[in-house]
Amino acid sequence: MIHRKYFAPDQKSAEMEIWSLHTWSAIEAPVSKIGELMIINRRVIDADSAVNIRLYLKSTIHDNERMKIVEHVLYQLSQRLNLGQEHFMVDIAIIEDFYLLTSNIVSVE
């Protein structure tokens, strides 16, 4: 089943952005994170550098959906940064789950 997804910003600086990926169907759920996107834009310092993209996706996301997410991210970044996709270095990791450590308590996100 394909669920509509959205990215929510977590952190942003001149060189780095971190976004969380959630499904709309889980918007009210305490555990809704299904992915994370990290963008490291070294071009701010060195115009010849690549833009590093690290995408972490839960294993529950189907292969077809993963590729659509990757294509969407690359297209959006290409448009926003006005760069060809050849300037992107993409790392993708398929993970079992996200965990949050706070005050020695581990919880699943």
SEKOL-414441 format. One record per atom (N, C-alpha, C): residue in one letter; x negated, y, z negated; chain. Coordinates in steps of 0.001 Angstrom, whole numbers. Example, Ala and Ser with C-alpha at 12.3 -4.5 7.8 and 13.67 -1.06 7.14 Angstrom:
2
resn->a&x->-13190&y->-5690&z->-7800&chain->A
resn->a&x->-12300&y->-4500&z->-7800&chain->A
resn->a&x->-13200&y->-3300&z->-7800&chain->A
resn->s&x->-12850&y->-2250&z->-7080&chain->A
resn->s&x->-13670&y->-1060&z->-7140&chain->A
resn->s&x->-12900&y->30&z->-7870&chain->A
END
This chain:
109
resn->m&x->-835&y->-1176&z->0&chain->A
resn->m&x->0&y->0&z->0&chain->A
resn->m&x->-885&y->1245&z->0&chain->A
resn->i&x->-606&y->2186&z->866&chain->A
resn->i&x->-1371&y->3416&z->962&chain->A
resn->i&x->-695&y->4476&z->92&chain->A
resn->h&x->-1462&y->5022&z->-847&chain->A
resn->h&x->-975&y->6085&z->-1714&chain->A
resn->h&x->-1612&y->7393&z->-1272&chain->A
resn->r&x->-857&y->8465&z->-1337&chain->A
resn->r&x->-1405&y->9782&z->-1021&chain->A
resn->r&x->-2381&y->10174&z->-2108&chain->A
resn->k&x->-3482&y->10761&z->-1693&chain->A
resn->k&x->-4564&y->11087&z->-2612&chain->A
resn->k&x->-4874&y->12577&z->-2576&chain->A
resn->y&x->-5474&y->13050&z->-3644&chain->A
resn->y&x->-5924&y->14436&z->-3679&chain->A
resn->y&x->-7236&y->14525&z->-4448&chain->A
resn->f&x->-8037&y->15515&z->-4084&chain->A
resn->f&x->-9274&y->15803&z->-4789&chain->A
resn->f&x->-9036&y->16969&z->-5732&chain->A
resn->a&x->-9538&y->16855&z->-6953&chain->A
resn->a&x->-9444&y->17926&z->-7942&chain->A
resn->a&x->-10866&y->18347&z->-8316&chain->A
resn->p&x->-11142&y->19649&z->-8301&chain->A
resn->p&x->-12502&y->20103&z->-8625&chain->A
resn->p&x->-12834&y->19883&z->-10097&chain->A
resn->d&x->-14059&y->19406&z->-10356&chain->A
resn->d&x->-14540&y->19216&z->-11724&chain->A
resn->d&x->-15609&y->20254&z->-12078&chain->A
resn->q&x->-16595&y->20407&z->-11176&chain->A
resn->q&x->-17697&y->21347&z->-11411&chain->A
resn->q&x->-18136&y->21939&z->-10088&chain->A
resn->k&x->-18651&y->23169&z->-10156&chain->A
resn->k&x->-19146&y->23797&z->-8928&chain->A
resn->k&x->-20250&y->24785&z->-9276&chain->A
resn->s&x->-21322&y->24725&z->-8496&chain->A
resn->s&x->-22397&y->25713&z->-8577&chain->A
resn->s&x->-22821&y->26003&z->-7140&chain->A
resn->a&x->-23824&y->26832&z->-6958&chain->A
resn->a&x->-24275&y->27163&z->-5604&chain->A
resn->a&x->-24800&y->25941&z->-4860&chain->A
resn->e&x->-25390&y->25006&z->-5595&chain->A
resn->e&x->-26012&y->23846&z->-4960&chain->A
resn->e&x->-25233&y->22551&z->-5099&chain->A
resn->m&x->-24271&y->22483&z->-6036&chain->A
resn->m&x->-23613&y->21205&z->-6277&chain->A
resn->m&x->-22132&y->21385&z->-6588&chain->A
resn->e&x->-21359&y->20420&z->-6106&chain->A
resn->e&x->-19935&y->20351&z->-6422&chain->A
resn->e&x->-19606&y->18926&z->-6820&chain->A
resn->i&x->-18696&y->18783&z->-7772&chain->A
resn->i&x->-18205&y->17462&z->-8153&chain->A
resn->i&x->-16682&y->17522&z->-8134&chain->A
resn->w&x->-16090&y->16564&z->-7433&chain->A
resn->w&x->-14638&y->16475&z->-7294&chain->A
resn->w&x->-14183&y->15088&z->-7732&chain->A
resn->s&x->-13029&y->15012&z->-8367&chain->A
resn->s&x->-12424&y->13722&z->-8722&chain->A
resn->s&x->-11326&y->13408&z->-7722&chain->A
resn->l&x->-11198&y->12134&z->-7385&chain->A
resn->l&x->-10153&y->11678&z->-6468&chain->A
resn->l&x->-9072&y->10968&z->-7279&chain->A
resn->h&x->-7827&y->11374&z->-7054&chain->A
resn->h&x->-6680&y->10811&z->-7777&chain->A
resn->h&x->-5583&y->10467&z->-6768&chain->A
resn->t&x->-4636&y->9659&z->-7197&chain->A
resn->t&x->-3447&y->9414&z->-6363&chain->A
resn->t&x->-2305&y->10252&z->-6917&chain->A
resn->w&x->-1455&y->10722&z->-6012&chain->A
resn->w&x->-299&y->11519&z->-6438&chain->A
resn->w&x->629&y->10695&z->-7308&chain->A
resn->s&x->739&y->9405&z->-7020&chain->A
resn->s&x->1648&y->8566&z->-7802&chain->A
resn->s&x->1191&y->8437&z->-9257&chain->A
resn->a&x->-66&y->8753&z->-9530&chain->A
resn->a&x->-592&y->8620&z->-10882&chain->A
resn->a&x->-800&y->9975&z->-11552&chain->A
resn->i&x->-203&y->11028&z->-11001&chain->A
resn->i&x->-457&y->12384&z->-11498&chain->A
resn->i&x->-86&y->12545&z->-12979&chain->A
resn->e&x->928&y->11831&z->-13427&chain->A
resn->e&x->1342&y->11915&z->-14828&chain->A
resn->e&x->656&y->10867&z->-15700&chain->A
resn->a&x->-40&y->9955&z->-15087&chain->A
resn->a&x->-672&y->8861&z->-15841&chain->A
resn->a&x->-1951&y->9356&z->-16512&chain->A
resn->p&x->-2254&y->8859&z->-17695&chain->A
resn->p&x->-3500&y->9255&z->-18363&chain->A
resn->p&x->-4736&y->8707&z->-17650&chain->A
resn->v&x->-4565&y->7623&z->-16898&chain->A
resn->v&x->-5667&y->6994&z->-16171&chain->A
resn->v&x->-5346&y->7069&z->-14687&chain->A
resn->s&x->-5922&y->8062&z->-13998&chain->A
resn->s&x->-5556&y->8234&z->-12597&chain->A
resn->s&x->-6746&y->8376&z->-11655&chain->A
resn->k&x->-7953&y->8434&z->-12183&chain->A
resn->k&x->-9132&y->8645&z->-11344&chain->A
resn->k&x->-9450&y->7392&z->-10543&chain->A
resn->i&x->-9551&y->7558&z->-9222&chain->A
resn->i&x->-9882&y->6424&z->-8366&chain->A
resn->i&x->-11158&y->6666&z->-7561&chain->A
resn->g&x->-11737&y->7850&z->-7724&chain->A
resn->g&x->-12957&y->8148&z->-6992&chain->A
resn->g&x->-13602&y->9433&z->-7472&chain->A
resn->e&x->-14832&y->9628&z->-7020&chain->A
resn->e&x->-15550&y->10854&z->-7343&chain->A
resn->e&x->-16435&y->11220&z->-6170&chain->A
resn->l&x->-16486&y->12505&z->-5886&chain->A
resn->l&x->-17276&y->13033&z->-4779&chain->A
resn->l&x->-18276&y->14028&z->-5338&chain->A
resn->m&x->-19550&y->13822&z->-5012&chain->A
resn->m&x->-20590&y->14767&z->-5404&chain->A
resn->m&x->-21239&y->15297&z->-4128&chain->A
resn->i&x->-21298&y->16609&z->-4025&chain->A
resn->i&x->-21910&y->17264&z->-2866&chain->A
resn->i&x->-23118&y->18044&z->-3364&chain->A
resn->i&x->-24285&y->17708&z->-2850&chain->A
resn->i&x->-25512&y->18400&z->-3228&chain->A
resn->i&x->-26010&y->19123&z->-1979&chain->A
resn->n&x->-25900&y->20437&z->-2002&chain->A
resn->n&x->-26241&y->21244&z->-836&chain->A
resn->n&x->-27617&y->21877&z->-1029&chain->A
resn->r&x->-28645&y->21155&z->-628&chain->A
resn->r&x->-30015&y->21661&z->-752&chain->A
resn->r&x->-30317&y->22721&z->303&chain->A
resn->r&x->-29402&y->22887&z->1248&chain->A
resn->r&x->-29598&y->23892&z->2299&chain->A
resn->r&x->-29581&y->25307&z->1722&chain->A
resn->v&x->-29050&y->25459&z->519&chain->A
resn->v&x->-29063&y->26760&z->-147&chain->A
resn->v&x->-30506&y->27212&z->-354&chain->A
resn->i&x->-31404&y->26249&z->-636&chain->A
resn->i&x->-32824&y->26532&z->-878&chain->A
resn->i&x->-33642&y->26364&z->395&chain->A
resn->d&x->-33355&y->25292&z->1147&chain->A
resn->d&x->-34125&y->24951&z->2342&chain->A
resn->d&x->-33156&y->24652&z->3483&chain->A
resn->a&x->-33090&y->25543&z->4455&chain->A
resn->a&x->-32121&y->25425&z->5553&chain->A
resn->a&x->-32312&y->24160&z->6385&chain->A
resn->d&x->-33486&y->23520&z->6306&chain->A
resn->d&x->-33728&y->22304&z->7079&chain->A
resn->d&x->-33309&y->21037&z->6328&chain->A
resn->s&x->-32904&y->21175&z->5082&chain->A
resn->s&x->-32510&y->20013&z->4281&chain->A
resn->s&x->-31130&y->19508&z->4672&chain->A
resn->a&x->-30897&y->18255&z->4324&chain->A
resn->a&x->-29580&y->17659&z->4542&chain->A
resn->a&x->-28671&y->17993&z->3366&chain->A
resn->v&x->-27382&y->17885&z->3598&chain->A
resn->v&x->-26399&y->17981&z->2536&chain->A
resn->v&x->-26135&y->16550&z->2078&chain->A
resn->n&x->-26436&y->16266&z->823&chain->A
resn->n&x->-26236&y->14920&z->285&chain->A
resn->n&x->-24804&y->14789&z->-223&chain->A
resn->i&x->-24162&y->13717&z->183&chain->A
resn->i&x->-22804&y->13424&z->-243&chain->A
resn->i&x->-22822&y->12063&z->-907&chain->A
resn->r&x->-22362&y->12030&z->-2141&chain->A
resn->r&x->-22262&y->10762&z->-2871&chain->A
resn->r&x->-20798&y->10541&z->-3191&chain->A
resn->l&x->-20287&y->9434&z->-2711&chain->A
resn->l&x->-18875&y->9116&z->-2875&chain->A
resn->l&x->-18746&y->7794&z->-3618&chain->A
resn->y&x->-18077&y->7839&z->-4762&chain->A
resn->y&x->-17838&y->6651&z->-5575&chain->A
resn->y&x->-16345&y->6343&z->-5498&chain->A
resn->l&x->-16006&y->5146&z->-5050&chain->A
resn->l&x->-14607&y->4757&z->-4896&chain->A
resn->l&x->-14334&y->3460&z->-5644&chain->A
resn->k&x->-13170&y->3402&z->-6285&chain->A
resn->k&x->-12791&y->2177&z->-6992&chain->A
resn->k&x->-12573&y->1050&z->-5986&chain->A
resn->s&x->-12862&y->-152&z->-6411&chain->A
resn->s&x->-12736&y->-1317&z->-5545&chain->A
resn->s&x->-11280&y->-1598&z->-5167&chain->A
resn->t&x->-10331&y->-1007&z->-5869&chain->A
resn->t&x->-8913&y->-1219&z->-5557&chain->A
resn->t&x->-8471&y->-489&z->-4296&chain->A
resn->i&x->-9310&y->418&z->-3783&chain->A
resn->i&x->-8989&y->1129&z->-2541&chain->A
resn->i&x->-9352&y->230&z->-1367&chain->A
resn->h&x->-8419&y->5&z->-475&chain->A
resn->h&x->-8619&y->-871&z->688&chain->A
resn->h&x->-9676&y->-284&z->1629&chain->A
resn->d&x->-10389&y->-1165&z->2344&chain->A
resn->d&x->-11448&y->-749&z->3280&chain->A
resn->d&x->-10975&y->311&z->4267&chain->A
resn->n&x->-9792&y->130&z->4845&chain->A
resn->n&x->-9276&y->1104&z->5814&chain->A
resn->n&x->-9089&y->2475&z->5179&chain->A
resn->e&x->-8580&y->2485&z->3952&chain->A
resn->e&x->-8391&y->3753&z->3248&chain->A
resn->e&x->-9735&y->4395&z->2920&chain->A
resn->r&x->-10719&y->3588&z->2561&chain->A
resn->r&x->-12056&y->4120&z->2270&chain->A
resn->r&x->-12609&y->4876&z->3465&chain->A
resn->m&x->-12495&y->4261&z->4637&chain->A
resn->m&x->-13031&y->4907&z->5841&chain->A
resn->m&x->-12279&y->6200&z->6149&chain->A
resn->k&x->-10975&y->6219&z->5936&chain->A
resn->k&x->-10201&y->7445&z->6147&chain->A
resn->k&x->-10641&y->8541&z->5180&chain->A
resn->i&x->-10927&y->8163&z->3942&chain->A
resn->i&x->-11396&y->9128&z->2952&chain->A
resn->i&x->-12745&y->9700&z->3390&chain->A
resn->v&x->-13663&y->8830&z->3802&chain->A
resn->v&x->-14988&y->9271&z->4253&chain->A
resn->v&x->-14853&y->10203&z->5451&chain->A
resn->e&x->-14055&y->9820&z->6433&chain->A
resn->e&x->-13856&y->10664&z->7619&chain->A
resn->e&x->-13269&y->12020&z->7240&chain->A
resn->h&x->-12309&y->12021&z->6320&chain->A
resn->h&x->-11685&y->13271&z->5882&chain->A
resn->h&x->-12708&y->14177&z->5183&chain->A
resn->v&x->-13499&y->13602&z->4281&chain->A
resn->v&x->-14511&y->14369&z->3558&chain->A
resn->v&x->-15520&y->14971&z->4534&chain->A
resn->l&x->-16020&y->14163&z->5459&chain->A
resn->l&x->-17008&y->14656&z->6424&chain->A
resn->l&x->-16438&y->15757&z->7307&chain->A
resn->y&x->-15214&y->15578&z->7756&chain->A
resn->y&x->-14586&y->16596&z->8600&chain->A
resn->y&x->-14404&y->17907&z->7825&chain->A
resn->q&x->-13862&y->17813&z->6617&chain->A
resn->q&x->-13610&y->19018&z->5817&chain->A
resn->q&x->-14909&y->19758&z->5485&chain->A
resn->l&x->-15957&y->19012&z->5111&chain->A
resn->l&x->-17233&y->19654&z->4793&chain->A
resn->l&x->-17871&y->20267&z->6036&chain->A
resn->s&x->-17755&y->19563&z->7140&chain->A
resn->s&x->-18287&y->20084&z->8394&chain->A
resn->s&x->-17636&y->21422&z->8742&chain->A
resn->q&x->-16327&y->21496&z->8562&chain->A
resn->q&x->-15596&y->22734&z->8845&chain->A
resn->q&x->-15958&y->23829&z->7838&chain->A
resn->r&x->-15972&y->23487&z->6572&chain->A
resn->r&x->-16210&y->24489&z->5525&chain->A
resn->r&x->-17631&y->25037&z->5558&chain->A
resn->l&x->-18627&y->24162&z->5814&chain->A
resn->l&x->-20025&y->24580&z->5824&chain->A
resn->l&x->-20509&y->24990&z->7215&chain->A
resn->n&x->-19645&y->24808&z->8208&chain->A
resn->n&x->-19988&y->25127&z->9598&chain->A
resn->n&x->-21259&y->24392&z->10035&chain->A
resn->l&x->-21270&y->23078&z->9759&chain->A
resn->l&x->-22410&y->22231&z->10098&chain->A
resn->l&x->-21932&y->20993&z->10833&chain->A
resn->g&x->-22773&y->20488&z->11716&chain->A
resn->g&x->-22482&y->19207&z->12347&chain->A
resn->g&x->-22691&y->18083&z->11342&chain->A
resn->q&x->-22002&y->16976&z->11549&chain->A
resn->q&x->-22091&y->15867&z->10610&chain->A
resn->q&x->-23470&y->15225&z->10567&chain->A
resn->e&x->-24314&y->15525&z->11543&chain->A
resn->e&x->-25681&y->14994&z->11522&chain->A
resn->e&x->-26503&y->15605&z->10378&chain->A
resn->h&x->-26014&y->16666&z->9760&chain->A
resn->h&x->-26701&y->17307&z->8640&chain->A
resn->h&x->-26327&y->16687&z->7292&chain->A
resn->f&x->-25473&y->15664&z->7318&chain->A
resn->f&x->-25012&y->15033&z->6082&chain->A
resn->f&x->-25694&y->13688&z->5873&chain->A
resn->m&x->-26108&y->13450&z->4647&chain->A
resn->m&x->-26600&y->12130&z->4228&chain->A
resn->m&x->-25557&y->11587&z->3257&chain->A
resn->v&x->-24943&y->10476&z->3608&chain->A
resn->v&x->-23815&y->9963&z->2832&chain->A
resn->v&x->-24194&y->8659&z->2133&chain->A
resn->d&x->-23955&y->8625&z->830&chain->A
resn->d&x->-24091&y->7406&z->28&chain->A
resn->d&x->-22711&y->7070&z->-503&chain->A
resn->i&x->-22308&y->5813&z->-320&chain->A
resn->i&x->-20995&y->5372&z->-806&chain->A
resn->i&x->-21214&y->4187&z->-1739&chain->A
resn->a&x->-20561&y->4249&z->-2899&chain->A
resn->a&x->-20624&y->3140&z->-3842&chain->A
resn->a&x->-19201&y->2701&z->-4155&chain->A
resn->i&x->-18994&y->1405&z->-4133&chain->A
resn->i&x->-17706&y->833&z->-4514&chain->A
resn->i&x->-17886&y->315&z->-5933&chain->A
resn->i&x->-17058&y->835&z->-6827&chain->A
resn->i&x->-17228&y->508&z->-8241&chain->A
resn->i&x->-15970&y->-132&z->-8805&chain->A
resn->e&x->-16136&y->-790&z->-9937&chain->A
resn->e&x->-15014&y->-1462&z->-10588&chain->A
resn->e&x->-14104&y->-469&z->-11294&chain->A
resn->d&x->-14694&y->496&z->-12029&chain->A
resn->d&x->-13879&y->1444&z->-12767&chain->A
resn->d&x->-14708&y->2639&z->-13198&chain->A
resn->f&x->-14038&y->3681&z->-13695&chain->A
resn->f&x->-14683&y->4856&z->-14262&chain->A
resn->f&x->-14505&y->4798&z->-15774&chain->A
resn->y&x->-15545&y->5153&z->-16509&chain->A
resn->y&x->-15488&y->5148&z->-17964&chain->A
resn->y&x->-15880&y->6518&z->-18485&chain->A
resn->l&x->-15270&y->6911&z->-19577&chain->A
resn->l&x->-15558&y->8184&z->-20206&chain->A
resn->l&x->-16065&y->7918&z->-21615&chain->A
resn->l&x->-17279&y->8392&z->-21903&chain->A
resn->l&x->-17861&y->8235&z->-23228&chain->A
resn->l&x->-17723&y->9542&z->-24000&chain->A
resn->t&x->-17007&y->9498&z->-25108&chain->A
resn->t&x->-16903&y->10661&z->-25986&chain->A
resn->t&x->-16916&y->10188&z->-27420&chain->A
resn->s&x->-17760&y->10802&z->-28219&chain->A
resn->s&x->-17843&y->10483&z->-29658&chain->A
resn->s&x->-17942&y->8977&z->-29912&chain->A
resn->n&x->-18797&y->8322&z->-29151&chain->A
resn->n&x->-19032&y->6879&z->-29305&chain->A
resn->n&x->-17793&y->6036&z->-29008&chain->A
resn->i&x->-16825&y->6601&z->-28327&chain->A
resn->i&x->-15628&y->5863&z->-27923&chain->A
resn->i&x->-15638&y->5753&z->-26407&chain->A
resn->v&x->-15459&y->4555&z->-25903&chain->A
resn->v&x->-15423&y->4334&z->-24452&chain->A
resn->v&x->-13972&y->4180&z->-24025&chain->A
resn->s&x->-13599&y->4954&z->-23015&chain->A
resn->s&x->-12246&y->4785&z->-22473&chain->A
resn->s&x->-12331&y->4701&z->-20955&chain->A
resn->v&x->-11416&y->3980&z->-20381&chain->A
resn->v&x->-11348&y->3842&z->-18923&chain->A
resn->v&x->-10568&y->5018&z->-18389&chain->A
resn->e&x->-11112&y->5679&z->-17350&chain->A
resn->e&x->-10408&y->6812&z->-16744&chain->A
resn->e&x->-9431&y->6328&z->-15717&chain->A
END
